[in-house]
Amino acid sequence: MASASDARFVQLKGGPLIPVEPVLLVLELEARGFLLSWDGADIWIRPASPLTDEDRARVVRWKPQVQ
């Protein structure tokens, strides 16, 4: 895992500068067949049962950037 000093960032079109890792996380989950949705404060990932503990930890870590 990269440290904060060597983290890569991306500028979203018309939006903020964010770390690349949450973008890659969303793309990875979608490529694995998960559907992601947001309802304000919560992120819904379906189906939830195949998520690993590592997946869940990454989603929690990057939740503000993923929403």
C-alpha positions in Angstrom: 0.0 0.0 0.0 1.3 3.4 -0.9 2.0 6.0 1.7 0.3 9.4 1.7 3.5 11.0 0.4 3.6 8.8 -2.8 -0.2 8.4 -3.4 -1.4 9.1 -6.9 -4.3 11.6 -7.4 -6.8 12.3 -10.2 -8.7 15.4 -11.0 -12.3 14.6 -11.6 -13.9 16.5 -14.5 -15.3 19.6 -13.0 -14.7 18.2 -9.5 -12.2 17.7 -6.7 -8.7 16.2 -6.7 -9.0 12.7 -5.2 -6.7 9.7 -4.6 -6.7 7.1 -7.4 -7.2 4.2 -5.0 -10.9 4.8 -4.4 -11.5 5.1 -8.1 -9.7 1.8 -8.7 -11.7 0.2 -5.9 -15.0 1.1 -7.5 -13.9 -0.1 -10.9 -12.5 -3.4 -9.4 -15.8 -4.1 -7.5 -17.8 -3.4 -10.6 -15.6 -5.6 -12.7 -16.1 -8.4 -10.2 -19.9 -8.1 -10.7 -20.9 -5.9 -7.8 -23.5 -3.2 -8.1 -22.9 -0.1 -6.1 -25.4 2.6 -5.2 -25.6 5.5 -2.8 -28.5 6.9 -0.8 -26.9 9.9 0.8 -25.1 8.6 3.8 -24.8 4.9 2.9 -23.2 2.9 0.2 -25.0 -0.3 -0.9 -23.1 -3.1 -2.5 -24.9 -6.0 -4.0 -24.6 -8.9 -3.6 -23.0 -8.3 -0.2 -22.2 -11.9 0.7 -19.1 -12.3 -1.7 -17.4 -9.2 -0.2 -14.3 -10.1 1.7 -13.2 -8.5 4.9 -10.5 -6.7 2.9 -13.2 -5.4 0.5 -15.3 -4.1 3.4 -12.3 -2.4 5.0 -11.3 -0.7 1.8 -14.9 0.6 1.3 -15.0 1.9 4.8 -11.6 3.6 4.4 -12.5 5.3 1.2 -16.2 5.9 1.8 -16.0 9.7 1.7 -14.3 9.6 -1.7 -16.5 6.8 -3.1 -19.8 8.5 -2.3 
